[in-house]
Amino acid sequence: MSDFSKIRRLFTEIVGALESQKLLNHLGLKQIHNIQSRTRKGIDLFGNPFQQYSDEYAEWKEKRGLPANVINLTLHDIDGMMHQIDHVLSPDLKSVEIQILDPGKRKLASYHDQTGAGKSRVIRRFWGVSEEDQKGLGEIVTHDLELLLQRLSD
């Protein structure tokens, strides 16, 4: 096999690995974990604590036996918007999209993340890929490529 053929084969394998359903699923699931974990800790996309709930909303939560001092955008942990997040692969396996599947939960998330929630329109940015997330996702891709290169060199 010529050097050119070896390089072409290597390049084809690398592109194929990057367009892998397994890799995209791994990246999608990892980013869902990142969003849920960060939000449950009350940390926004930029690493800052979420703004406190209004006194009125905190009182409303306390009356229902829910913690008002934990700002984690979770009202009903079982069926809340954090449990409606999933990932969808593009048909060509070139990308993965993180979505909130339920339209009502998606609308609620947009209030918190973009337009503002409550009477005071408080924005608590939780949706997206943080710099820390980018590093972790990059490590996944790097690891998969290293495994591929190791396999190809054997």
Order of alpha helices (4+ residues) and beta strands (2+ residues): alpha-alpha-alpha-beta-beta-alpha-alpha
